[in-house]
Structure formats: C-alpha cells, structure tokens
Amino acid sequence: MNSSHTTTQRAANLPKAARGINFARAPGFTMVEMLMTMAIAAILLTIGVPAYRYVTNSNRIAGELNGLLGDLQFARAEAIKEGQNVTVCVSINGTNCANSTAWQNGWIVFSDPTNVGVHDPGETIWRVQSPFTSSDTFLASNNVSAVTFNREGYAIGIANGTLITLHDSTDTKAWTRCLSIGLSGEMTSELYGTTTNGATCT
C-alpha cells in the first residue's frame, strides 16, 4: 500500500476538530518561571524601597536646612554691603514677623534699620520662604524667632550657640540636622550629636 495513501486515510479518520491543528507548544510561563520572577521582584523591592526612602528623605531634609542657611548667609552679606541691619524672622503670612520659634512655618528676609527684629512699613522684604509642605519640625533654641545681622556681620540679639533643629516626623536621629548660629555670624549645619559653642545637636 502506498504510504502517502495511508497517511491520507489516517488523517481522514481523525475527528474534524483535530484536523489541521498545529500541535506546537503554546507560549507562556511555566510555574517555575513564574515563581522565579516573583522571587526576583521581591528581592528588588526589598532593596529598592529603603534606598528610595533614604534618597527622598535625605534630599528633603537637605533642602529645608539649606533653604534657611542660604537666606541667613544672604542676610549677613546684605547687612555688610548695605551697612545696616538685616533680619530673618519667622513669618506665617510672608509680610510680618511672628513671635514663634517654629521656623517650619516659613520666614522672611528684610532690611531692618529701625526697630530691630520687627518688620515695619517701608522696610524692604527681599526674600519670602513658604511653610514646609512636609510634617518636619524646625525649632529654635533660646526662644529665637528672628536673627538680625548688623553692618559688621555679627548676629545680634541671640545667645551664642543658638541652634535651629530639624526633625523629621519619625524623630529619627539619622535625619536630625541642626543649624548653629554664633554671635560672630558664623553658621554651620550639623549632624545629630555634634557640639558647637557649647550647644549639642539633639
């Protein structure tokens, strides 16, 4: 019997539903492949999430601290250049000084030739910092709600070693930062546990 005839006859005997079907392997994942993919994804998340949180916290804290540090340095430079007092004070509304030590509420920088530490009508406001969008706190020691620099660049009206301390919402030591202000007008940013002018960042 002819072999081609036999093949044709066998195909004819198959059910209609099976005729012409390509029995090649269907694409997809095996159970082992799926489990391996899930395991790799879990490992990447375990490593990646803490790293992402560290970067975002670090950038936010640095931005908040450097914002005030930069404005204080600007105020000191302007006081020396203009030959008159310049003040940085806590301000909630962006126009007047608030009697508050909570610097996270925002601040203003203004020329202050007359009533030191108070923004009077006619005194120029040079910079305005809006309140923090985070829940971080930025609190000053020694009841300091304003820092004034005189024409020689000295900080007047504050205690030597004044600290403005920045804490995140979890009060984690790793994220604690302090801004130290000396009577000479020197300003430094500090990590938790650092002592300057007799004041320790905590």
C-alpha positions in Angstrom: 0.0 0.0 0.0 1.2 3.5 -0.8 2.5 5.3 2.3 1.0 8.6 1.2 -2.4 6.9 0.8 -2.1 5.5 4.3 -1.3 9.0 5.8 -4.2 10.5 4.0 -6.5 7.8 5.2 -5.4 8.2 8.8 -6.0 12.0 8.6 -9.4 11.3 7.3 -10.2 9.1 10.3 -9.4 12.0 12.8 -12.2 14.0 14.2 -12.9 17.2 12.3 -11.9 19.3 15.3 -8.4 17.8 15.4 -7.7 18.1 11.6 -5.3 20.9 10.7 -4.3 21.7 14.3 -0.7 22.8 14.9 0.4 20.9 18.0 3.4 23.2 18.6 3.9 24.3 22.2 1.8 27.3 23.2 3.7 30.3 24.5 3.5 31.2 28.2 5.3 30.8 31.6 5.8 27.6 33.5 5.1 27.6 37.2 8.8 27.5 38.0 9.5 30.5 35.7 6.6 32.5 37.4 7.9 31.7 40.9 11.4 32.7 39.9 10.2 36.0 38.5 8.2 36.7 41.7 11.2 35.9 43.9 13.4 38.3 41.9 10.8 41.1 42.1 10.5 40.6 45.9 14.3 40.9 46.3 14.4 44.1 44.2 11.6 45.6 46.2 13.3 44.7 49.5 16.5 46.5 48.3 14.9 49.3 46.4 12.2 50.7 48.7 14.5 51.5 51.6 17.1 53.1 49.2 14.4 55.2 47.6 13.1 56.3 51.1 16.7 57.2 52.1 17.2 59.3 49.0 13.9 61.2 49.3 14.3 61.9 53.0 17.9 63.0 52.5 17.0 65.4 49.7 14.1 66.9 51.5 16.0 67.5 54.8 19.0 68.9 53.0 16.7 71.3 51.0 14.9 72.5 54.1 18.1 73.1 56.1 20.0 74.7 53.2 17.0 77.0 52.5 17.3 78.7 55.8 21.1 78.6 55.8 21.2 80.2 52.4 18.8 83.0 53.4 20.8 83.7 56.6 24.0 83.9 54.6 22.3 86.3 52.1 21.0 88.4 55.0 24.5 88.7 56.5 26.1 89.6 53.2 23.4 92.3 52.6 23.9 93.8 56.0 27.6 94.2 55.4 27.1 95.5 51.9 24.3 98.0 52.8 25.9 99.0 56.1 22.6 98.4 58.0 20.8 95.7 60.0 19.1 92.9 58.0 16.8 90.5 59.8 15.5 87.0 59.1 12.4 86.2 61.1 9.7 83.5 61.3 6.7 84.6 59.3 3.5 82.8 58.7 1.9 85.3 56.3 5.1 86.4 54.4 4.7 90.0 55.5 5.1 90.2 59.3 7.3 88.6 61.9 5.6 86.0 64.1 6.6 85.6 67.7 7.3 81.9 67.1 10.3 79.6 67.2 8.8 77.2 64.7 10.8 78.0 61.5 8.9 75.3 59.5 6.1 77.9 59.3 8.2 80.0 56.9 10.3 83.1 57.2 11.2 86.5 55.6 14.4 88.4 55.0 14.1 92.2 55.2 16.1 95.4 55.7 15.8 96.4 59.3 17.4 99.8 60.0 15.0 101.0 62.7 13.0 98.7 65.0 15.3 95.6 65.2 13.6 92.3 64.8 10.3 93.8 63.7 9.2 94.4 60.1 7.9 98.0 59.9 6.1 99.5 57.0 8.5 100.7 54.4 11.2 98.2 55.2 12.1 96.1 52.1 11.3 92.4 52.1 14.0 90.7 50.0 13.0 87.0 50.3 10.0 85.0 51.4 10.1 81.3 52.4 6.7 79.5 52.4 5.8 77.0 55.1 7.2 73.4 54.7 5.0 71.1 52.8 6.3 68.2 54.9 5.5 67.4 58.6 9.1 68.1 59.6 9.7 70.5 62.5 12.4 73.2 62.6 12.6 74.6 66.1 15.0 77.2 67.5 16.6 77.1 71.0 16.7 80.2 73.3 13.3 81.4 72.1 14.9 82.7 68.8 12.2 83.8 66.4 14.4 86.2 64.5 18.1 86.6 63.6 19.5 90.1 62.9 22.9 90.8 61.4 24.5 94.2 61.8 26.7 96.1 59.4 29.8 94.2 60.6 28.1 90.8 60.0 27.6 90.0 63.7 24.4 88.3 64.8 22.8 90.4 67.5 20.1 89.7 70.0 20.6 86.0 70.2 22.6 83.7 72.5 25.9 82.3 71.3 25.4 78.7 70.2 21.8 79.1 69.2 20.5 76.0 67.4 17.6 75.6 65.0 16.9 71.9 65.0 15.3 70.0 62.2 13.4 66.7 62.9 11.5 64.5 60.6 8.1 63.2 61.5 9.5 60.0 62.9 12.1 61.9 65.1 14.8 59.6 63.7 18.4 60.5 64.8 19.7 59.7 61.3 17.7 62.6 59.9 18.2 65.1 62.7 20.1 68.2 61.5 20.9 71.5 63.3 21.8 74.9 62.1 24.2 76.5 64.6 24.5 80.3 64.7 27.3 82.1 66.6 27.5 85.7 67.7 30.2 86.3 65.1 27.7 85.5 62.4 29.3 82.1 61.7 26.7 79.5 60.7 27.2 75.7 60.3 25.0 72.8 59.6 25.5 69.8 62.0 24.6 66.2 62.4 23.0 64.7 65.5 25.4 64.6 68.5 27.6 67.5 67.2 28.5 70.2 69.7 29.3 73.8 68.7 29.7 76.8 71.1 28.6 74.6 74.0 25.3 73.5 72.3 24.7 69.9 71.2 22.5 69.0 68.3 19.8 66.6 69.6 
